[in-house]
Amino acid sequence: MSDSVKDRVIAIIAEQAVLEPSDVKMDSTLEDLGIDSLGLVESIFAIEEAFDIQVPFNANDPSESEFDISSVAAIVRAVEGLVADQNA
């Protein structure tokens, strides 16, 4: 796992949750962190901007999205994959 991607994603999620990055654990869910649907969408936009990527996420139907938001670790893995695809 790339530390820079991991650290940046955690920083974005922590900002949305109004937490310190050290309070965001890899096995935390967004719900655990108190991030609602609006916070999720804002996090997605922030991730897209930070990494200059397009996240395949449907805010109207998150369960139909290809982007796994089940945990912080899943989000980090998904972003790493999108960054790798973009750089390929």
SEDRENSE-975224 format. One record per residue (C-alpha): x, y, z; residue in three letters; chain. Coordinates in nm, 4 decimals, m for minus. Layout:
// residues N
{{X Y Z} "ALA" "A"}
...
//
This chain:
// residues 88
{{0.0000 0.0000 0.0000} "MET" "A"}
{{0.1466 0.3316 m0.1035} "SER" "A"}
{{0.1896 0.5509 0.2019} "ASP" "A"}
{{0.1366 0.8743 0.0106} "SER" "A"}
{{m0.2012 0.7608 m0.1299} "VAL" "A"}
{{m0.3005 0.6115 0.2043} "LYS" "A"}
{{m0.1990 0.9233 0.3980} "ASP" "A"}
{{m0.3747 1.1601 0.1579} "ARG" "A"}
{{m0.6973 0.9568 0.1574} "VAL" "A"}
{{m0.6936 0.9363 0.5374} "ILE" "A"}
{{m0.6333 1.3119 0.5599} "ALA" "A"}
{{m0.9329 1.3789 0.3312} "ILE" "A"}
{{m1.1577 1.1430 0.5267} "ILE" "A"}
{{m1.0385 1.2873 0.8593} "ALA" "A"}
{{m1.1167 1.6391 0.7383} "GLU" "A"}
{{m1.4714 1.5364 0.6433} "GLN" "A"}
{{m1.5199 1.3628 0.9784} "ALA" "A"}
{{m1.3665 1.6568 1.1679} "VAL" "A"}
{{m1.1141 1.4188 1.3237} "LEU" "A"}
{{m0.7384 1.3973 1.3471} "GLU" "A"}
{{m0.5880 1.1642 1.0831} "PRO" "A"}
{{m0.4560 0.9489 1.3696} "SER" "A"}
{{m0.8194 0.8843 1.4728} "ASP" "A"}
{{m0.9029 0.7321 1.1324} "VAL" "A"}
{{m0.8343 0.3576 1.1409} "LYS" "A"}
{{m0.8082 0.1415 0.8294} "MET" "A"}
{{m1.0912 m0.0850 0.9449} "ASP" "A"}
{{m1.3252 0.2073 1.0225} "SER" "A"}
{{m1.6365 0.2510 0.8145} "THR" "A"}
{{m1.7508 0.5965 0.7108} "LEU" "A"}
{{m2.0497 0.5456 0.9389} "GLU" "A"}
{{m1.8124 0.4709 1.2303} "ASP" "A"}
{{m1.6467 0.8055 1.1607} "LEU" "A"}
{{m1.9760 0.9936 1.1492} "GLY" "A"}
{{m1.9600 1.0702 0.7767} "ILE" "A"}
{{m2.3071 1.0996 0.6223} "ASP" "A"}
{{m2.4025 1.0802 0.2545} "SER" "A"}
{{m2.3175 1.4462 0.1925} "LEU" "A"}
{{m1.9798 1.3998 0.3620} "GLY" "A"}
{{m1.9221 1.0940 0.1450} "LEU" "A"}
{{m1.9907 1.2898 m0.1745} "VAL" "A"}
{{m1.7635 1.5714 m0.0559} "GLU" "A"}
{{m1.4925 1.3143 0.0236} "SER" "A"}
{{m1.5256 1.1642 m0.3258} "ILE" "A"}
{{m1.4908 1.5094 m0.4846} "PHE" "A"}
{{m1.1874 1.5854 m0.2667} "ALA" "A"}
{{m1.0259 1.2521 m0.3602} "ILE" "A"}
{{m1.0901 1.3144 m0.7305} "GLU" "A"}
{{m0.9332 1.6588 m0.7038} "GLU" "A"}
{{m0.6348 1.5455 m0.4936} "ALA" "A"}
{{m0.5412 1.2613 m0.7278} "PHE" "A"}
{{m0.6773 1.3985 m1.0573} "ASP" "A"}
{{m0.8885 1.0854 m1.1074} "ILE" "A"}
{{m1.2515 1.0017 m1.1872} "GLN" "A"}
{{m1.4124 0.7905 m0.9157} "VAL" "A"}
{{m1.6806 0.5535 m1.0505} "PRO" "A"}
{{m1.9316 0.6381 m0.7805} "PHE" "A"}
{{m2.3061 0.6830 m0.8131} "ASN" "A"}
{{m2.4207 0.9045 m0.5271} "ALA" "A"}
{{m2.7839 0.8271 m0.6073} "ASN" "A"}
{{m2.7270 0.4534 m0.5663} "ASP" "A"}
{{m2.3983 0.3804 m0.3837} "PRO" "A"}
{{m2.4666 0.0061 m0.3835} "SER" "A"}
{{m2.4501 0.0102 m0.7647} "GLU" "A"}
{{m2.1104 0.1796 m0.7716} "SER" "A"}
{{m1.7874 0.0053 m0.8605} "GLU" "A"}
{{m1.6125 0.2082 m0.5899} "PHE" "A"}
{{m1.5921 0.0157 m0.2611} "ASP" "A"}
{{m1.6713 0.2412 0.0362} "ILE" "A"}
{{m1.7122 m0.0388 0.2918} "SER" "A"}
{{m1.4102 0.0747 0.4969} "SER" "A"}
{{m1.1222 0.3206 0.4927} "VAL" "A"}
{{m0.8929 0.0382 0.3740} "ALA" "A"}
{{m1.1294 m0.0400 0.0842} "ALA" "A"}
{{m1.1362 0.3254 m0.0194} "ILE" "A"}
{{m0.7547 0.3445 m0.0069} "VAL" "A"}
{{m0.7262 0.0271 m0.2205} "ARG" "A"}
{{m0.9792 0.1599 m0.4712} "ALA" "A"}
{{m0.8001 0.4950 m0.5007} "VAL" "A"}
{{m0.4635 0.3190 m0.5409} "GLU" "A"}
{{m0.6142 0.1147 m0.8242} "GLY" "A"}
{{m0.7522 0.4234 m0.9982} "LEU" "A"}
{{m0.4204 0.6073 m0.9615} "VAL" "A"}
{{m0.2314 0.3040 m1.0987} "ALA" "A"}
{{m0.4722 0.2767 m1.3943} "ASP" "A"}
{{m0.4273 0.6455 m1.4702} "GLN" "A"}
{{m0.0469 0.6129 m1.4624} "ASN" "A"}
{{m0.0424 0.2978 m1.6754} "ALA" "A"}
//
